[in-house]
Each structure stands twice: as C-alpha cells, then as structure tokens.
Amino acid sequence: MDTLGGLAIAGRERRRETATRRPGPNPRAMDWDDVRVFLAVAREGSMRAAGRALGLSQPTIARRLAAFEATFRGPSLFDRQGLRLNAAGEQLVPAAESVEDAVLTLERRRAAASPALSGTVRVSTGECAAGFLARCLSGSTTTALPSGITLELIESRQTANLARREADMALRHEPPESGDFYISKAGTFACAVYRRRGADAGAWVTYTDEQAHYAPARWVQRQVEETGKRVALRASSMLMHLEAIRAGTGRGVLPCYVGDGHHLLERLTPPIPEIAAEYWIIVHRDLRRAACVRAVIDWVKALFAEQRDVLAGNW
C-alpha cells in the first residue's frame, strides 16, 4: 500500500508540474501565412507592394504582420519610418526563408502528386509568346488542352520565381544558368519588317530608349543610322507597334505570326535571322510531373511543332 500511495502522490505532482508548464491563456502557434507576409514586406519594402505580390489587401498584410511580430513578444521587427527591417528583423530573415523553402517544397510536391487534369496553370512569359498561346486556345489548332485546365498567362519581361510558385512554368528567350529546373527548347519566332499595305510608310516604329538593348530595337537603330529615315514612334509594347503600323504611322518589326496573318499589313523583308526569338520552357523539377503542368508542357511543345511554318514566316 505504501508503494501504491507513493505512486499516486508522484502522479499528482507530475500532473501539477505539467500544468504549471502550460502556456498562458492565449497561446499563438506561428502561422506560415504570417511568415510569408513578413518575408514579402521585407523584400518589397511596403505593405502595399507586399499585398500586390501576394494578392492580399493592405489591411490583411498589416494584420498578419502584426500577428507575426506579436509571436516574438518583443519590439517591432521593422523601422516604421519607411518600413525597413531593423536589427531584430534582419536576424529572423534566414530562419524565415528556411521555413519558406520547406513549405514551398511540400506545396510543389503535393501539387505534383495530384493526378487530376483540372485546375489553373500559371505561365509567365513575354507579350509575344503570351499572344501566341492565347490565340491557340481558340480551337483553331489540332492540339487542345484538357477541358479541365484553365491557362493563366502572366505577361512579364522578368522571369517569375518558379521556386516560390509565382508561376508554375515560364516561357523565356534564354534558359536559366542555375536552379533545379526542367528545361526544354520550345521553338523560334521569326521577325520581319511590315507596313500598312500600300502605304508610303518610310519612318520607323520602334521601342523606347529604355528598351534600346532589345534585339529588334538595336536592328532598327542600325537601319535608322544607315538610311537616315526618322523614327515616327517609340512605344513599349508590341501591341502599340502593331496598331501604329496598321494605321500607317510607319514601318516596324513584328513577329511573322502576327504580321503575316493581318490582312492590312504587307511584309517588306524576309525573316531577319539576327532578331529571331528563341523560346525555352522552364519548370521547377518538383512540378514537372504534376498532371496539369505536364499537360501544358506537352501542349506548348505540340503547338510550336504544329505551327512551325507559321512561326518561321514561311509563305
């Protein structure tokens, strides 16, 4: 009985000890979404920019940032004059990024494990390739996406961060030099010079000074210098160029798939090899085997193969 009594007493003491170690009445487990918001604000430098990056409202960003800071029961992690990280916040960034890497890896692998051919696949690409993919969704080609897949095209000149799922795949002029990616060449867009059919369009339509490093802009600049013809318009997008050329404002470089298919335009040159645009499919390896992503990869490859002559400007 003494032994049993001692065990009972010891058990009561252990229970009391456990009770004293329990957290306070309002414990808060750290939320991954709060960590994500902390990193977005740290990277973007403002709640408004972080909200745009994450697709959240500014009040939601503010609420989640406050919740993240509250878990540390200490001073703010940001200098509110400009919302810059202070020393305490800087110390947390490496650990927060480690959490981010782990969670994103799990999310990519979860997506890859799903066999369903339904859902949205986000593709980051430039204006020219985005327009090509958009028009090929119409059913005018023999290759079609599975009906359950919604294609979301993100027109961007900057490569999306595929590791952070800013996009599921990218279609770019150059493959990345590093990273855990599946890379495959899709094909090439030929470009030539066009004007409004029958118009006396001697002046040029080209890109802005900030875009002077683009291959078509450099080529047009050489023509301007060699011929002395003036520049009638500088514009930052291909759609603006197309509208100006169609209206007779001047001549300019367009992808052959755009210019050749427009009844108001006529081609003035053969395809220009030095400004042909190569495109590469880039997908994080974790997502390559996701059923939806794999279907879009196969669709893009098939489109480039099927439309090869159109893209090459072969009459």
For each residue, the residues with C-beta under 8 A, 3 or more apart:
1: 4 5
2: 5 6
3: 6 7
4: 1 7 8
5: 1 2 8 9
6: 2 3 9 10
7: 3 4 10 11
8: 4 5 11 12
9: 5 6 12 13
10: 6 7 13 14
11: 7 8 14 15
12: 8 9 15 16
13: 9 10 16 17
14: 10 11 17 18
15: 11 12 18 19
16: 12 13 19 20
17: 13 14 20 21
18: 14 15 21 22
19: 15 16 22
20: 16 17
21: 17 18
22: 18 19
23: 27
24: 27
25:
26:
27: 23 24
28: 67 70 71
29:
30: 34 35 68 71
31: 34 35 64 67 68
32: 35 36 99 103
33: 36 37 64
34: 30 31 37 38 64 65 67 68 71
35: 30 31 32 38 39 68 96 99 100
36: 32 33 39 40 54 100
37: 33 34 40 41 50 54 56 61 64 65 68
38: 34 35 41 42 65 68 77 89 92 96
39: 35 36 42 43 93 96 97 100
40: 36 37 43 44 50 53 54 61
41: 37 38 44 45 46 47 50 61 65 78 83
42: 38 39 85 89 93
43: 39 40 50 53
44: 40 41 49 50 52 53
45: 41 49 82 83 84
46: 41 49 50 83
47: 41 50 51 58 61 62 65 83
48: 51 52 58
49: 44 45 46 52 53
50: 37 40 41 43 44 46 47 53 54 56 61
51: 47 48 54 55 56 57 58 60 61
52: 44 48 49 55
53: 40 43 44 49 50
54: 36 37 40 50 51 61
55: 51 52
56: 37 50 51 60 61 64
57: 51 60 61
58: 47 48 51 61 62
59: 62 63
60: 51 56 57 63 64
61: 37 40 41 47 50 51 54 56 57 58 64 65
62: 47 58 59 65 66
63: 59 60 66 67
64: 31 33 34 37 56 60 61 67 68
65: 34 37 38 41 47 61 62 68 69 78
66: 62 63 69 70
67: 28 31 34 63 64 70 71
68: 30 31 34 35 37 38 64 65 71 72 77
69: 65 66 72 76 77
70: 28 66 67 73
71: 28 30 34 67 68
72: 68 69 77 88 92
73: 70
74: 88
75: 86 88
76: 69 79 80 86 88
77: 38 68 69 72 85 86 88 89 92
78: 41 65 83 84 85 86 89
79: 76 82 83 84 85 86
80: 76 83
81: 84
82: 45 79
83: 41 45 46 47 78 79 80
84: 45 78 79 81
85: 42 77 78 79 89 90 93
86: 75 76 77 78 79 89 90
87: 90 91
88: 72 74 75 76 77 91 92
89: 38 42 77 78 85 86 92 93
90: 85 86 87 93
91: 87 88 94
92: 38 72 77 88 89 95 96
93: 39 42 85 89 90 96 97
94: 91 97 98
95: 92 98 99
96: 35 38 39 92 93 99 100
97: 39 93 94 100 101
98: 94 95 101 102
99: 32 35 95 96 102 103
100: 35 36 39 96 97 103 104 164
101: 97 98 104 105 163
102: 98 99 105 106
103: 32 99 100 106 107
104: 100 101 107 108 163 164 165
105: 101 102 108 109 286
106: 102 103 109 110
107: 103 104 110 111 165
108: 104 105 111 112 165 284 286 287
109: 105 106 112 113 286
110: 106 107 113 114
111: 107 108 114 287 290 293
112: 108 109 286 287 288 289 290 293
113: 109 110 290
114: 110 111 119 290 291 292
115: 291
116: 119 148 291 292
117: 146 148 149 291 292 295
118: 146 148 149 292
119: 114 116 148 149 150 292
120: 149 150 151 152
121: 149 150 151 152 168 169 292 293 295 296
122: 152 154 160 166 167 168 169
123: 130 133 151 152 153 154 167 168 169 170 171 296
124: 154 156 159 160 166 167 169 170 171
125: 129 130 133 153 154 155 156 170 171 172 279
126: 129 130 155 156 157 171 172 173
127: 130 131 155 237 238 239
128: 131 132 189 238 255 258 277
129: 125 126 132 133 171 189 279
130: 123 125 126 127 133 134 153 155
131: 127 128 134 135 238 258
132: 128 129 135 136 189 255 257 303 307 311
133: 123 125 129 130 136 137 151 153 171 300 303
134: 130 131 137 153
135: 131 132 138 140
136: 132 133 140 141 143 303 307
137: 133 134 145 151
138: 135
139: 144
140: 135 136
141: 136 144 303 306 307
142: 306
143: 136 299 302 303 306
144: 139 141 299
145: 137 149 151 295 296 299
146: 117 118 149 295
147:
148: 116 117 118 119
149: 117 118 119 120 121 145 146 292 295 296
150: 119 120 121
151: 120 121 123 133 137 145 296
152: 120 121 122 123
153: 123 125 130 133 134
154: 122 123 124 125 160 167
155: 125 126 127 130
156: 124 125 126 159 160
157: 126
158:
159: 124 156 170 172 176 282
160: 122 124 154 156 166 167 170
161: 164 166
162: 165 166 167 168 169 170 179 181 282 283 284 287
163: 101 104 179 180 284
164: 100 104 161
165: 104 107 108 162 168
166: 122 124 160 161 162
167: 122 123 124 154 160 162 170
168: 121 122 123 162 165 283 287 290 292 293 296
169: 121 122 123 124 162 281 282 283 287 293 296 297
170: 123 124 125 159 160 162 167 281 282 283
171: 123 124 125 126 129 133 186 279 280 281 282 300
172: 125 126 159 175 279 280 282
173: 126 277 278 279 280
174: 278 280
175: 172 181 183 280 282
176: 159 179 181 183 282
177:
178:
179: 162 163 176 284
180: 163 284 285 286
181: 162 175 176 282 283 284 285
182: 281 282 283 284 285 288
183: 175 176 280 281 282
184: 280 281 297 301
185: 278 279 280 281
186: 171 279 280 281 300 301 304
187: 278 279 304 305 308 311
188: 276 277 278 279 311 312
189: 128 129 132 255 256 257 276 277 279 311
190: 255 256 271 272 276 311 312 313
191: 216 253 254 255 256 271 272 275 276 277 313
192: 253 254 256 259 267 268 269 270 271 272 313
193: 251 252 253 267 268 269 272
194: 245 251 252 253 254 259 262 265 266 267 268
195: 199 201 245 248 250 251 252 265 266 268
196: 199 201 245 246 247 248 264 265 266
197: 263 264 265 266
198: 266
199: 195 196 248
200:
201: 195 196 245 248 249 250 251
202: 229 250 251
203: 229 230 231 232 249 250 251
204: 220 223 224 229 230 231 232 250 251 252
205: 231 232 233 235 241 244 245 249 250 251 252
206: 216 217 220 221 224 231 233 234 235 241 252 253
207: 211 212 214 216 217 220 234 235 236
208: 211 212 234 235 236
209: 212 234
210: 236
211: 207 208 214 217 236
212: 207 208 209 217 218 221
213: 217 218
214: 207 211 217 218
215: 218 219 274 275 277
216: 191 206 207 219 220 253 275
217: 206 207 211 212 213 214 220 221
218: 212 213 214 215 221 222
219: 215 216 222 223 253 272 274 275
220: 204 206 207 216 217 223 224 231 252 253
221: 206 212 217 218 224 225
222: 218 219 225 226
223: 204 219 220 226 227 229
224: 204 206 220 221 227 228 229 230 231
225: 221 222 228
226: 222 223
227: 223 224
228: 224 225
229: 202 203 204 223 224
230: 203 204 224
231: 203 204 205 206 220 224 234 250
232: 203 204 205 244 249 250
233: 205 206 240 241 244 249 250
234: 206 207 208 209 231
235: 205 206 207 208 240 241 244
236: 207 208 210 211 240
237: 127 240 241
238: 127 128 131 241 242 254 255 258
239: 127 242 243
240: 233 235 236 237 243 244
241: 205 206 233 235 237 238 244 245 252 253 254
242: 238 239 245 246 254 258 262
243: 239 240 246 247
244: 205 232 233 235 240 241 247 249 250 252
245: 194 195 196 201 205 241 242 248 249 250 251 252 254 265
246: 196 242 243 262 264 265
247: 196 243 244
248: 195 196 199 201 245
249: 201 203 205 232 233 244 245
250: 195 201 202 203 204 205 231 232 233 244 245
251: 193 194 195 201 202 203 204 205 245 268
252: 193 194 195 204 205 206 220 241 244 245
253: 191 192 193 194 206 216 219 220 241 272 275
254: 191 192 194 238 241 242 245 258 259 265
255: 128 132 189 190 191 238 258 259 277 311
256: 189 190 191 192 259 260 267 271 310 311 312 313
257: 132 189 260 261 307 310 311 313
258: 128 131 238 242 254 255 261 262
259: 192 194 254 255 256 262 265 267
260: 256 257 265 267 310 313 315
261: 257 258 310
262: 194 242 246 258 259 265
263: 197
264: 196 197 246
265: 194 195 196 197 245 246 254 259 260 262
266: 194 195 196 197 198
267: 192 193 194 256 259 260 313
268: 192 193 194 195 251
269: 192 193 272
270: 192 313
271: 190 191 192 256 276 312 313
272: 190 191 192 193 219 253 269 275 276
273: 276
274: 215 219
275: 191 215 216 219 253 272
276: 188 189 190 191 271 272 273
277: 128 173 188 189 191 215 255
278: 173 174 185 187 188
279: 125 129 171 172 173 185 186 187 188 189 304
280: 171 172 173 174 175 183 184 185 186
281: 169 170 171 182 183 184 185 186 297 300 301
282: 159 162 169 170 171 172 175 176 181 182 183
283: 162 168 169 170 181 182 287 288 293 297
284: 108 162 163 179 180 181 182 287 288
285: 180 181 182 288
286: 105 108 109 112 180
287: 108 111 112 162 168 169 283 284 290 293
288: 112 182 283 284 285 293 294 297
289: 112 293 294
290: 111 112 113 114 168 287 293 294
291: 114 115 116 117 294 295
292: 114 116 117 118 119 121 149 168 295 296
293: 111 112 121 168 169 283 287 288 289 290 296 297
294: 288 289 290 291 297 298
295: 117 121 145 146 149 291 292 298 299
296: 121 123 145 149 151 168 169 292 293 299 300
297: 169 184 281 283 288 293 294 300 301
298: 294 295 301 302
299: 143 144 145 295 296 302 303
300: 133 171 186 281 296 297 303 304
301: 184 186 281 297 298 304 305
302: 143 298 299 305 306
303: 132 133 136 141 143 299 300 306 307
304: 186 187 279 300 301 307 308 311
305: 187 301 302 308
306: 141 142 143 302 303
307: 132 136 141 257 303 304 310 311
308: 187 304 305 311 312
309: 312 314
310: 256 257 260 261 307 313 314
311: 132 187 188 189 190 255 256 257 304 307 308
312: 188 190 256 271 308 309
313: 190 191 192 256 257 260 267 270 271 310
314: 309 310
315: 260
